[in-house]
Amino acid sequence: MSKKIKQHYDDFRVLNKQMFAGFGAHQTRWEASVFDLDEAGQMQRFEARWQEGGLGFSSSFSDTGSNLDANQIAAEFVRNKIRGTVTDPETAELLCPDQVLGCKRVCVDTHYYETFNRANVDLVSVKDHPIERITPTGLITNGTQYDFDMLIFATGFDAMTGTLLKIDIQGRAGITLAEKWSAGPVTYLGLAIDGFPNFFTVSGPGSPSVLSNMIVTIEQHIDWIMDCLDAMQQRQATTIEATDTATLDWVKTGNAIAAGTLFPTCNSWYLGANVPGKPRIFMPYVGGFPSYVEICEQVKREGYQGFVFSN
């Protein structure tokens, strides 16, 4: 597959942009419901996507991301794959997803689960037994000392807004971005914010962002922003700013689309649930990369509708 992709890479990149999440060129979304097939047909479809690898498994059927019963059929398929790979039943159950499948990042593995069959690998759930303290040689949890050659800290992931809010970004009348987003991020197209002229966000909240191929998404953002700057120059404008109406309409649109999915039901970093005190807002645009691009292009065709140019 990789050799074929490299031989036709330009065509592959064009097809990328036509995919719902901007990934691949062969893993298209199947429009059929999981309930359109009997159990044997469901398993055959899941198995085919599983063998393809990658994130395409989540697009095996059209309703696994919106219907809880459909989602649990897919989740149980994944659990049984883990149970069939990990030899210790207790470890296997700890590794099985216990939430809506896809509400958190799906583990796309290459022999990851086999790792837990090794004699020198143990799995300890810090969700059930939080870390009590770090020691000079490791850590203690559930009253047990664990010693390591290396301890990797993977904490404090404040997705989509965290890095921006660490900067003292100020808009009109001195309002800060932190104040503007105190109840959750608001943007127009995930690209601009009313009250913050000449300020563009790339792959931020309100855009496909983390639910898409970031390379493809960022390229689209930069190309759109460059076209916008050209339009400013042609109009001899020095500022461009999203209107509050366009911003509120875009936030409502994003929320309405997300409400038709299972994403808002989960405790995940997509909603900021891993950061104490962060507003629980589903932040990415979940309508798919191609539809998002078409909306952005329509805004551009209509003279940057929702924006105000000024000198």
Secondary structure, DSSP 8 states (H G I E B T S, - for coil): -HHHHHHTHHHHHHHHTTSTTS--SS-----S-GGGS-HHHHHHHHHHHHHH-GGGGGGSSSSTTT-HHHHHHHHHHHHHHHHHH-SSHHHHHHHS--S-TTSS-----SSTGGGGGSTT-----TTTS-EEEEETTEEEETTEEEE-S---------TTTHHHHTS--B-GGG-BHHHHTTTS---BTTTB-TT-TT-B-SS-TTSSGGGS-HHHHHHHHHHHHHHHHHHHHHTT-SEEEE-HHHHHHHHHHHHHHHHTSSGGGS-STTTTTTSTT------S--S-HHHHHHHHHHHHHTTSTTEEEE-
